């Protein structure tokens, strides 16, 4: 184990294969796509999403806007248009910073659209010097969703709003998985959502809300890194409302909780959703500030940790932690659930998953040895 006074880590007996007896290191699980043919019983017809939404069409070039019709005509004034402009600028800024930190690798970009309007830009960097996998996606989507997808978007199982419900959603979503186990994973997502009147309730008012957050998931905990990260989140929140940081920090801790494990996914940050109880212009500015805070909160940590030496056992612990990350995203994450229920672009929805992860049988008894400290900023 690397000697470092500032690190809080799993002790050596968290790794049963470090004992004196003969042992082997299991191969990490690769989450790569494999060819598969359905059995005859499943080949009778297409599987359809539970929503009326058009499939994406690849595009050779980025359009100036993914907005359609009236939204495009009001591109200089509408919240939809200004939010799209913000997330696309944030995508460019973040990708440029990540490429510079990597020192050579570049993002692969896919641009896609839908015939009726909307689309997105998916960017992924894989197998770089620093980043094992980094995804930074933006999307602007129009569609019609049934009640179950609406409840996935709102996160309120008892909400029985009539459907189907026309919706507009725009957002930036990113997950960054570094190679070095001492460098933490980062997730951030900022989104704007509107629903129009349900088709069976004409005249009902349009609803809107903002959501998002930035959170840190280390495999090994450097207290100074956690303090730095949370201090930047607090600064962004305090510019708008002093109650935001404590409120959204707790929300983040509660949201990123793996119920079936009884564990939190990481060391938190901020998270908010369904936010519409403040002025719309204020919340647009707040979301912009949060997105602009991603690089100063995260890149200084990466610069300090990306070149630290590590061994196979430390890498194995990182892989186990990533297994927990996969479990949360596939079982509980509202964005993933909504994307799957609305027939979204699968490669974009699942870009948050790491290239590799690991599950060991009966490893749970060692899990509480890597404990999470509550850090006050």
C-alpha positions, 0 to 999 in steps of 0.5 A, spaced: 500 500 500 502 506 498 504 510 504 500 517 505 498 520 511 492 523 508 489 517 505 483 513 508 483 507 505 481 499 506 486 496 510 490 490 507 485 485 510 480 488 505 483 484 500 483 476 502 488 475 496 493 478 500 494 473 505 500 468 505 496 462 502 496 461 494 491 466 491 489 468 484 487 475 482 480 474 478 479 478 472 476 484 472 469 484 468 469 487 462 462 491 460 463 490 452 458 489 447 457 482 445 454 479 439 447 476 441 442 472 437 435 472 440 431 465 441 426 463 436 421 465 441 423 472 441 424 473 434 417 474 432 416 482 433 420 488 435 420 490 442 417 497 443 419 503 448 413 505 452 413 512 449 412 515 442 418 518 440 422 517 434 429 514 433 435 518 432 438 519 425 446 520 425 448 527 422 455 529 419 455 536 422 453 539 428 447 544 427 446 551 430 440 548 434 436 542 436 430 546 437 424 546 432 419 550 430 417 556 435 422 554 439 427 555 434 424 562 432 425 564 439 432 562 440 434 568 443 429 569 448 426 562 451 429 558 457 429 552 452 434 556 447 438 559 453 439 552 456 441 549 450 446 554 449 449 553 456 449 546 456 453 546 449 458 551 451 459 547 458 460 540 453 465 544 449 469 547 455 469 540 459 471 536 453 477 541 452 479 541 459 479 533 459 483 532 453 488 537 456 489 533 462 490 527 458 495 529 454 493 526 447 487 522 447 481 525 444 473 525 444 470 521 439 463 525 437 457 522 435 451 527 432 444 525 432 437 528 431 430 526 430 426 527 424 421 531 428 426 535 432 431 535 437 437 531 437 444 531 441 451 530 441 455 524 444 462 525 446 466 519 449 474 518 450 476 511 452 483 508 453 487 515 454 493 516 459 488 519 464 481 517 462 479 510 462 472 512 460 469 519 460 463 521 457 460 528 456 453 528 452 448 533 451 441 532 448 435 536 446 429 532 446 421 532 444 417 526 445 410 524 448 411 519 455 406 515 458 404 516 466 410 511 468 415 515 464 412 521 467 413 518 474 420 516 472 422 523 470 418 526 477 420 521 481 413 521 485 410 514 484 403 516 487 403 522 481 397 520 477 397 525 472 393 523 466 397 521 460 400 521 455 404 527 456 408 531 451 415 533 454 421 537 452 427 535 456 434 538 455 441 536 459 448 535 459 450 529 463 457 526 464 461 521 468 468 521 468 472 514 470 480 515 471 485 510 470 488 511 477 485 508 483 487 514 487 483 519 482 476 519 483 470 518 479 466 524 477 458 525 475 455 531 473 448 532 470 444 539 469 437 539 465 431 543 464 424 539 463 417 541 461 411 538 460 405 540 456 398 539 457 396 532 457 392 530 451 386 528 455 386 534 459 387 540 454 388 547 457 392 544 463 398 549 465 405 547 462 409 545 468 417 546 468 423 544 473 430 544 473 434 538 476 442 536 476 448 536 481 455 534 481 458 528 485 464 525 487 466 517 488 473 516 490 475 509 491 481 512 496 479 518 500 484 524 500 480 528 505 483 534 502 480 533 496 473 532 499 474 538 502 476 542 496 470 539 492 465 540 497 468 548 498 467 549 490 460 546 490 458 551 496 461 557 493 456 556 487 450 555 491 452 561 496 451 565 490 444 564 490 441 562 496 444 560 503 440 554 504 442 551 497 448 547 499 446 544 506 439 542 502 442 539 496 448 536 499 443 532 504 439 531 497 445 528 494 447 523 500 440 521 500 439 520 493 445 516 491 444 511 496 444 503 494 438 501 498 440 493 497 447 494 499 445 499 505 451 504 502 452 510 499 455 510 492 460 516 494 462 522 498 456 526 495 456 533 492 450 537 491 443 534 487 437 537 486 430 535 482 423 538 480 426 545 482 421 550 480 419 554 487 424 560 485 424 565 479 425 561 473 431 566 471 434 565 477 434 557 477 437 558 470 443 562 472 444 557 478 444 551 473 449 555 469 454 557 475 454 549 477 455 547 470 461 552 470 464 549 477 465 542 474 472 544 472 475 548 478 472 543 483 475 536 479 481 538 475 485 540 481 484 533 484 486 529 478 492 533 477 494 531 484 492 524 483 493 521 476 500 520 476 501 516 483 503 509 483 499 504 484 499 496 484 494 491 482 491 490 489 489 497 489 486 497 482 482 491 484 479 495 490 477 501 484 474 495 480 469 493 486 467 500 487 465 501 480 461 495 481 457 499 486 457 504 481 454 500 476 449 497 481 446 504 482 446 507 475 442 501 473 437 500 478 436 506 481 438 512 477 432 516 475 436 519 468 437 512 466 430 509 468 427 515 464 432 514 458 430 507 457 422 508 458 422 513 453 426 510 448 432 514 448 439 513 445 442 507 448 449 508 447 448 515 450 444 513 456 449 507 458 455 511 457 456 512 465 458 505 465 465 504 466 469 500 461 471 495 467 468 493 473 468 487 478 464 483 483 467 478 488 462 473 491 461 474 499 466 480 499 460 484 503 464 483 510 470 487 508 466 493 505 465 497 511 472 498 512 472 503 507 468 508 511 466 515 508 467 521 513 462 527 513 466 533 511 464 540 513 466 545 509 
